[in-house]
């Protein structure tokens, strides 16, 4: 069984999904990798599709073991992540605030 490192995870997800300009914020949590993936390639996809595509790529590489090696990985576009370097011409939606109480 191949050891899953952060670098290996990044390579698998980037190449498997064809991500462009991907940024990863990953950490080990016990035996699992958790974190965030940010890429403009996620534009136009809903959350479910992003998660499903990532899991499909990881299962193709590791089989059923993928679920034992990967924790929660969330996928965002740069606009959703609110990076300072948003692509020119891309409108950033305003942040929604929920009222509490």
Buried (B, 14 or more C-beta within 10 A) or exposed (E): EEEBEBEEBBEBBBEBBEBEEBBBBBEEEEEBBBBBBBBBBBEEBEEEEBBEBBBEBBBEBBEEBBEEBBBEBBBBBBBBBEBEEBEEEEEEEEEEEEEEE
